[in-house]
Amino acid sequence: MKHEVTERAGTTVVAFAGDVDLQNSPQARKVLLEAVAGEHPVLVDLSGVDYIDSSGVASLVEALQTARKRDLGFALVAVSESALRVFQLAHLDKVFTIHGTLDDAFADNR
């Protein structure tokens, strides 16, 4: 798994690529919790994620809960088809805000 954290228009963008699985989820969790510890809303770009398992989803849920406690925006962006199926099976597509693209996410927040 690779990740990149950038800032765009006052928003922290965390982009993951590869597999977010049991082996990589501790690193993903750390990156996500550092992002929501900041002062900016967080967008998580999952367009490069080939596979996500329950441990990766749990890291995202924990980050979402932390963001909500801190009154920060938190959304998923460009969720790959395979990852989206996991969210749909767990009905988490109803819990997370999911945007089609980064541009959509920024347009929706204007």
N, C-alpha and C positions, 0 to 999 in steps of 0.2 A: 504494500500500500504506500502510495505517495500522498503528500498533502501540501497545500500552499495556502497561506493566509495573507490576504491583501486587504487594503482599505479602499473603499470607493464611495464617494458622496456621503461620508459620515456613517458608513456601514461596514462592518467587518464581514468579509467574504472568505469562507473556508471551503476550499475545493479538495475533494478526495478523488483518488484514482486507484484502480486496482480492486483488490478484495478487502472488504471490511469484515473480517471474520475473527474467530476466537484468538488467533495468533496476533492480529493487528488491532483489535478493539481497545486494548489498554492504551495504545498510542493515540487512537482516534478519540477516546474519552478524554485524555489529557489535553489534546488540542482543542476540543470542543469546550471543555470547562474553562480553559484559559480564555477562550473567545468570549464566553458569556460572563466572565469576571470583569470584563471591560465596561466601558460606558456606552458602547454603540450597539444598535441592533445587529443581529447576526443572520446571514444567509449562508446556507450550506449547499454547495454545488455538488450534486451527486452524478453529474453527467458522465464522469469517467469511471464510475463504480460498476464493475462487472458482476460482483456478487456481494451480498450483505447477508449475514446470518443474525440470529437472535441476539448475540452479544453486541454486534454493531448497532442493531436497532435499539437495544437497551441503552447504549451510550448516547444515542440521539434523544431518547426519551428523557434521560437524566438531564441533558443539556437544555431541553425544552422546559422541563420543570424548574430548573435553576433560573433560566431566563424569565419565566413567568413570575417567580418570586421576586426578581429584581426589576420587574416591570420593563423588560427589554423585549423588543420584537425578535422573533425567531421563526425562520421559515426554511423550507427545503426548496431547491431550485433544480430544474432539469434532471429530475429523477429518471435514471435509466429504466428501461422496460422491465428488466429482470428484478431490479430493486423495487420498483413500483408494485410488482406482484406480491412481494413480501409484505409491503405496507397494506395492500388491499386485503390479503388473507388475514392479517391481524386487525383489520378495520382501523388501522392507524392513519389511513389516508383521510379519515374524518377528524383526526386529532391534530395533525400537522397542517399548517398552511403550505400548500405546494404550488409553486409557480412554474410555468413552462420554460422560461428563460430568465436570465439575470435582468435583461431589459424589461421583461414583463414585471418582475418583482419591483424594480425601481419605479416603473410607471404606476403600479398599483399603490405605491406609497406616497405619491405626489398629491 
